[in-house]
Amino acid sequence: MTSTGTPTTLPDGRPIPLLTAPERPMLESWLDFHRGTLAVKCAALDDKQVRIASAEPSELTLLGLVQHMAEVERNWFQRAFGAAGPEPVFEEATGYRLADERGLDTALEVWRREIDRGREVCAGLSLDDVGHIPGGGPLGGAEVSLRWVLLHMIEEYARHNGHADILRERIDGVTGA
């Protein structure tokens, strides 16, 4: 609870995004909310459940989403701001490929580690500090501000949390959050 009695977390444990704040804490609080949403979508599921695909022909799974977001965290914070090389977090650059030996606990641990490393890299940066878009493609190597990266990450999580909603509903009927 804040000093005004406003709760700081939802009943499911996700942090409530700041309602009033300077720009950077506001952006970071929204990113943390969306990170928390992905974790909630995976809560109380076993390794078999998180491997259930959404709908044919898609092979998208909750486990694949967690792995993908670990890769995205590394890409946009560590690679863009020069703290990590091009090597993938898992076996391939998107993170979606499932390995029999890697379950949800391992994927969540790696994902959280990538989040922590990204926070360390960006701790001393301002929103106007510039990195470079990693990889090839039409924008590869272009300058990008930390502000843009934070906004992009909020968008990336929001989009994939929509996928996670559908996956979770297919797995056990749980909706919302």
Residue pairs with C-beta under 8 A, 6 or more apart in sequence:
1 7
1 8
2 8
6 16
6 19
7 16
8 15
8 16
9 15
9 16
10 16
12 40
12 43
12 177
13 36
13 40
14 33
14 36
14 37
14 39
14 40
14 177
15 29
15 32
15 33
15 36
16 29
16 33
17 26
17 29
17 30
17 32
17 33
18 25
18 26
18 29
21 29
23 127
23 147
24 127
24 150
27 127
27 147
27 150
27 151
27 154
28 150
30 154
31 150
31 153
31 154
31 157
34 153
34 154
34 157
34 158
34 161
35 69
35 115
35 157
37 157
37 161
37 164
37 177
38 65
38 66
38 69
38 157
38 160
38 161
38 164
39 108
40 177
41 62
41 161
41 164
41 165
41 167
41 168
41 177
42 50
42 62
42 66
42 104
42 108
42 164
45 62
45 104
45 168
45 171
45 172
46 104
47 63
47 103
47 104
49 62
49 171
49 172
50 61
50 62
50 63
50 66
50 103
50 104
50 171
51 61
51 63
51 98
52 61
52 62
52 167
52 170
52 171
53 59
53 60
53 61
54 60
54 61
54 163
54 166
54 167
54 170
55 170
59 96
60 96
60 163
60 167
61 98
61 167
62 104
62 164
62 167
62 168
62 171
63 98
63 103
63 104
63 107
64 95
64 96
64 97
64 98
65 96
65 160
65 163
65 164
65 167
66 104
66 107
66 108
66 111
67 89
67 90
67 95
67 96
67 97
67 98
67 102
67 107
67 110
67 111
68 94
68 95
68 96
68 160
69 95
69 111
69 156
69 157
69 160
70 89
70 90
70 95
70 107
70 110
70 111
70 113
70 114
71 88
71 89
71 90
71 93
71 94
71 95
71 114
72 95
72 153
72 156
73 111
73 114
73 115
73 117
73 118
73 153
74 84
74 89
74 114
74 117
74 118
75 134
75 135
76 118
76 134
76 149
76 152
76 153
76 156
77 83
77 117
77 118
77 119
77 121
77 122
77 149
78 84
78 114
78 117
78 118
78 121
79 85
79 86
79 134
80 131
80 132
80 133
80 134
80 144
80 149
81 121
81 122
81 125
81 129
81 131
81 146
82 131
82 132
83 117
83 121
84 117
86 134
86 135
88 95
89 95
89 110
89 114
90 97
90 99
90 102
90 110
91 97
91 99
122 146
125 146
126 146
127 145
127 146
127 147
127 150
128 145
128 146
128 147
129 145
129 146
130 143
130 144
130 145
130 146
131 143
131 144
131 145
131 146
131 149
132 141
132 142
132 143
132 144
133 139
133 140
133 141
133 142
133 143
133 144
134 140
165 175
165 176
165 177
168 174
168 175
169 175
